Amino acid sequence: MKSSDTQTQDTSKTNTDTNTATDSPINASTTNNVAKTDKPAKQKFYDFYLEEHQNIACRRLHFAGSTFGLLGLTKSIKDRSPKPLIKGIAAGYACAWVGHFFFEKNKPATFKYPLQSFASDIRMYGDIWRGKVSLKDAKLDKVRQK
């Protein structure tokens, strides 16, 4: 038993010495890989999100709904009252859900992925303002990575 314990200690000491001597290339490469996989995962979800928003009427309703939400937030801050924010959020989701149920004919992604969907909606709103996502034709989008 003592000899196996000694071997385990010696092996761990050797691994520690090797990592220290080489300035932790294993940890650095692992950390870099983790950082690199985060962006593609976000991009993959955003690509999925855009696929769920191909119908132009649905996109326009999302844009209007996000605008209502931001106007509600602004008025809520100005008036120091939560009511405008609640109304803005309600109007925003109503627009988005009408877009999905009546035009896109799919379930909103927010039902399964609420946080990712909210982040993607904000990103899509910004991309619309920047001209990367079109409100005229989904084929004109400039954000997809193929």
C-alpha positions in Angstrom: 0.0 0.0 0.0 2.7 2.4 0.8 4.5 1.9 -2.5 1.3 2.7 -4.5 0.7 5.8 -2.4 4.3 6.9 -3.1 3.8 6.3 -6.8 0.7 8.4 -6.8 2.4 11.3 -5.0 5.4 11.1 -7.3 3.2 11.1 -10.4 1.2 14.1 -9.3 4.4 15.9 -8.3 5.8 15.2 -11.8 2.6 16.5 -13.5 2.6 19.6 -11.4 6.3 20.2 -12.1 5.8 19.7 -15.8 2.8 22.2 -15.9 4.8 24.8 -13.9 7.9 24.4 -16.0 6.0 24.8 -19.3 3.9 27.7 -18.0 0.7 25.7 -18.0 0.1 25.0 -21.7 -2.6 22.4 -20.8 -4.6 24.9 -18.8 -4.0 27.7 -21.3 -5.2 25.6 -24.2 -8.2 24.4 -22.3 -9.1 27.9 -21.3 -8.7 29.1 -24.9 -10.9 26.3 -26.2 -13.6 27.1 -23.7 -13.6 30.8 -24.7 -13.7 29.8 -28.4 -16.7 27.5 -27.9 -18.8 30.1 -26.2 -19.0 32.4 -29.2 -20.0 29.6 -31.6 -22.7 28.4 -29.2 -24.2 31.9 -29.0 -23.9 32.3 -32.8 -25.6 28.9 -33.3 -28.5 29.9 -31.1 -28.8 33.2 -32.9 -28.8 31.4 -36.3 -31.5 29.2 -34.9 -33.4 32.2 -33.6 -33.2 33.9 -37.0 -34.5 30.7 -38.7 -37.5 30.9 -36.4 -38.1 34.5 -37.6 -38.1 34.2 -41.4 -41.5 35.7 -41.9 -41.2 39.4 -42.5 -44.5 40.2 -40.7 -43.2 38.3 -37.6 -39.9 40.3 -37.7 -41.7 43.6 -38.0 -44.0 42.7 -35.1 -40.9 41.7 -33.0 -39.3 45.0 -33.9 -42.5 47.0 -32.9 -42.8 44.9 -29.7 -39.1 45.6 -28.7 -39.7 49.3 -29.4 -42.8 49.2 -27.2 -40.7 47.5 -24.5 -37.9 50.1 -24.7 -40.4 53.0 -24.7 -42.0 51.4 -21.6 -38.6 51.1 -19.9 -37.8 54.7 -20.7 -41.2 56.1 -19.5 -40.9 53.9 -16.4 -37.5 55.4 -15.5 -38.7 58.9 -16.3 -41.9 58.6 -14.2 -40.3 56.4 -11.6 -43.2 53.9 -11.9 -43.2 50.2 -12.9 -46.5 50.5 -14.7 -45.1 51.7 -18.1 -42.5 49.0 -18.0 -45.1 46.3 -17.4 -47.3 47.6 -20.2 -44.3 47.8 -22.5 -43.3 44.2 -21.8 -46.9 43.0 -22.2 -47.2 44.9 -25.6 -43.8 43.5 -26.7 -44.7 39.9 -26.0 -48.2 40.3 -27.5 -46.6 41.6 -30.7 -44.0 38.8 -30.8 -46.5 36.0 -30.1 -49.0 37.3 -32.7 -46.1 37.2 -35.1 -45.3 33.6 -34.3 -48.8 32.1 -34.0 -50.4 33.9 -37.0 -47.6 34.6 -39.4 -44.6 32.4 -38.6 -46.8 29.6 -37.5 -44.4 28.2 -34.9 -43.9 28.3 -31.1 -41.9 31.2 -29.8 -38.4 30.1 -28.8 -38.9 31.9 -25.5 -41.1 29.0 -24.3 -38.0 26.7 -24.3 -35.1 29.1 -24.1 -36.3 32.3 -22.3 -32.9 33.9 -21.6 -31.3 33.0 -24.9 -34.3 34.2 -26.7 -34.4 37.5 -24.9 -30.7 38.1 -25.6 -31.2 37.1 -29.3 -34.2 39.4 -29.6 -32.2 42.3 -28.3 -29.4 41.3 -30.8 -31.9 41.0 -33.7 -33.3 44.5 -32.8 -29.8 46.0 -32.9 -29.0 44.1 -36.1 -32.1 45.5 -37.7 -31.1 49.0 -36.8 -27.6 48.4 -38.1 -28.9 46.9 -41.4 -27.6 43.4 -40.7 -31.1 41.9 -40.5 -33.7 42.9 -43.1 -37.3 43.8 -42.5 -37.9 43.5 -46.3 -36.7 40.0 -47.1 -34.8 37.4 -44.9 -32.6 36.6 -47.9 -31.1 40.1 -47.5 -29.7 39.3 -44.0 -26.0 39.9 -43.5 -25.4 38.2 -40.2 -25.5 34.5 -41.0 -22.3 32.5 -40.8 -22.4 29.6 -43.3 
